[in-house]
Amino acid sequence: MTASLRPAADNAPEPSPLRLVVVPTPQPPLVDDRIPVRLVRPGVGVPRPIHRPGPRPVAAYPPLRDDFGPTWSSRTDLPDPRETGRRLITLTLEALAGRRPLLQVQSMTSPGVFAALSGGRRPRWCVASSTPLLVGRVHVHEPVDGVAEITAIARRDGRAHAVAARLEGIDGRWRCTALQIG
């Protein structure tokens, strides 16, 4: 007795013949009734109207700005960098110590600095002790207009730690774009 691996031909259903069904589409016609047929040819576009130079129309509204992003601010448009730097350093170190929410620092920092603060590890000296944090004198150096580099010494439990930050004037206020805590 031999078994055949082929399916039985008499049990297979008969395939139905293919047929074409035309479905109407709700799209506009390819030929525009307003344009004479002699102008519409394959591969040739509709002719443009003749350009006649003349006075430009007066805009009723002021022109829109091309750039909607942040704008750089001049030093004269910005507050004192020393006060902003002291506030930034104090808020950041208190947030790293867990004494205040880290979201309070977000408005003063760039997205990259805030992501590094929220995703990075916290210095042990910030978290380990509950003694008050003392921020010393804030030193400011302004290398170019609208940029301030600040440094300060933070003291806790008799130890000193250096903090440095770069502030850039964006949209009329200082924003921290780089931060180093030692």
C-alpha positions as CSV (number, residue, x, y, z in Angstrom):
1,M,0.0,0.0,0.0
2,T,1.5,3.3,-1.1
3,A,0.4,6.7,0.2
4,S,0.2,9.6,-2.2
5,L,1.3,13.0,-1.0
6,R,-0.8,14.8,-3.6
7,P,-4.2,16.1,-2.7
8,A,-7.2,14.5,-4.3
9,A,-8.1,16.5,-7.4
10,D,-11.8,15.6,-7.3
11,N,-12.3,17.2,-3.8
12,A,-10.9,20.7,-4.8
13,P,-13.4,23.5,-5.5
14,E,-13.6,24.9,-9.0
15,P,-11.9,28.4,-9.2
16,S,-14.3,31.3,-10.2
17,P,-13.4,33.4,-13.2
18,L,-12.0,36.9,-12.6
19,R,-14.2,39.8,-13.5
20,L,-13.6,43.6,-13.8
21,V,-15.8,45.9,-11.6
22,V,-15.7,49.6,-12.5
23,V,-16.3,51.8,-9.4
24,P,-17.1,55.5,-10.0
25,T,-14.8,57.8,-8.0
26,P,-16.0,61.1,-6.5
27,Q,-13.1,63.1,-7.8
28,P,-13.2,66.2,-10.0
29,P,-12.8,65.6,-13.8
30,L,-9.3,65.6,-15.2
31,V,-10.4,68.2,-17.8
32,D,-11.4,71.7,-16.6
33,D,-14.4,73.1,-18.5
34,R,-13.1,76.6,-18.0
35,I,-9.8,76.0,-19.9
36,P,-10.0,75.5,-23.7
37,V,-9.2,71.9,-24.7
38,R,-6.5,73.0,-27.1
39,L,-4.4,74.4,-24.2
40,V,-4.4,71.2,-22.1
41,R,-1.9,68.8,-23.4
42,P,-0.2,65.9,-21.6
43,G,3.0,67.0,-20.0
44,V,2.3,70.7,-20.5
45,G,1.0,72.8,-17.6
46,V,-1.8,75.4,-17.6
47,P,-0.4,78.8,-18.9
48,R,0.3,81.4,-16.2
49,P,-1.1,84.9,-16.5
50,I,1.2,87.6,-17.9
51,H,3.2,89.4,-15.1
52,R,2.5,93.1,-15.1
53,P,4.6,95.0,-12.6
54,G,2.9,97.6,-10.5
55,P,2.6,98.9,-7.0
56,R,2.7,96.3,-4.2
57,P,-0.5,96.0,-2.2
58,V,-0.3,97.5,1.3
59,A,-0.6,94.9,4.1
60,A,-3.4,95.5,6.5
61,Y,-1.4,93.6,9.2
62,P,2.2,93.8,10.3
63,P,4.4,91.1,8.6
64,L,4.7,87.9,10.6
65,R,8.1,87.0,12.1
66,D,9.9,84.2,10.3
67,D,11.4,82.9,13.5
68,F,9.1,82.0,16.3
69,G,11.9,80.5,18.4
70,P,13.8,82.1,21.4
71,T,15.5,85.4,20.8
72,W,18.8,86.5,22.3
73,S,18.7,89.4,24.7
74,S,21.2,92.1,25.1
75,R,22.8,92.8,28.5
76,T,20.8,96.0,28.9
77,D,17.5,94.0,28.7
78,L,18.5,91.5,31.4
79,P,18.4,91.6,35.2
80,D,21.5,91.5,37.5
81,P,23.3,88.1,36.8
82,R,24.7,88.0,40.3
83,E,21.2,87.7,41.9
84,T,20.0,85.3,39.3
85,G,23.1,83.1,39.7
86,R,22.7,83.0,43.5
87,R,19.1,82.0,43.1
88,L,19.9,79.4,40.5
89,I,22.6,77.8,42.6
90,T,20.5,77.8,45.8
91,L,17.4,76.3,44.1
92,T,19.5,73.7,42.3
93,L,21.3,72.5,45.4
94,E,18.2,72.5,47.5
95,A,16.4,70.5,44.8
96,L,19.2,68.0,44.6
97,A,19.1,67.6,48.4
98,G,15.4,66.8,48.1
99,R,14.2,69.9,50.0
100,R,12.2,71.3,47.1
101,P,10.8,69.9,43.8
102,L,13.2,69.9,40.9
103,L,10.5,71.4,38.6
104,Q,11.1,74.8,40.3
105,V,14.5,74.9,38.5
106,Q,13.0,74.1,35.1
107,S,12.1,77.7,34.1
108,M,15.7,78.8,34.8
109,T,17.5,76.1,32.9
110,S,17.7,74.9,29.3
111,P,16.1,71.6,28.4
112,G,19.5,69.8,28.3
113,V,20.5,71.0,31.7
114,F,17.2,70.1,33.2
115,A,17.3,66.6,31.7
116,A,20.8,66.1,33.1
117,L,19.6,67.3,36.6
118,S,16.5,65.1,36.6
119,G,18.1,62.0,35.1
120,G,21.6,62.1,36.7
121,R,22.8,60.9,40.0
122,R,22.8,63.4,42.9
123,P,26.0,64.3,44.7
124,R,26.3,62.4,48.0
125,W,27.2,65.6,49.9
126,C,23.8,67.2,48.8
127,V,21.7,64.3,50.1
128,A,23.7,62.9,53.0
129,S,23.3,65.7,55.5
130,S,20.4,67.9,56.8
131,T,22.6,70.8,57.8
132,P,21.8,74.1,56.0
133,L,23.6,74.8,52.8
134,L,25.5,78.1,52.6
135,V,26.3,79.7,49.2
136,G,29.2,82.1,49.3
137,R,29.9,85.1,47.2
138,V,28.8,84.7,43.5
139,H,31.5,85.8,41.0
140,V,30.3,87.0,37.6
141,H,32.3,87.2,34.4
142,E,30.7,88.4,31.2
143,P,32.7,87.3,28.1
144,V,30.3,88.7,25.5
145,D,27.1,90.6,25.5
146,G,24.2,88.6,26.8
147,V,26.3,85.8,28.4
148,A,27.4,85.5,32.0
149,E,29.6,82.9,33.6
150,I,29.1,82.5,37.3
151,T,31.0,80.7,40.0
152,A,30.4,80.2,43.7
153,I,31.4,78.1,46.7
154,A,28.8,76.1,48.5
155,R,29.5,75.0,52.1
156,R,28.0,72.2,54.1
157,D,29.3,70.3,57.1
158,G,32.6,72.2,57.0
159,R,33.3,71.2,53.4
160,A,33.5,73.4,50.4
161,H,32.2,72.6,46.9
162,A,32.6,74.6,43.7
163,V,29.6,75.4,41.5
164,A,29.9,77.0,38.0
165,A,27.2,77.9,35.5
166,R,26.8,79.6,32.2
167,L,23.9,81.9,31.9
168,E,22.6,83.2,28.5
169,G,20.1,86.0,28.0
170,I,17.1,84.5,26.2
171,D,13.8,86.2,25.8
172,G,14.6,88.9,28.3
173,R,15.8,86.6,31.2
174,W,18.8,84.6,32.2
175,R,18.7,80.9,31.4
176,C,21.3,78.4,32.5
177,T,22.8,76.5,29.6
178,A,25.7,74.7,31.4
179,L,26.1,73.7,35.0
180,Q,29.0,72.0,36.8
181,I,28.7,71.0,40.5
182,G,31.9,69.8,42.2
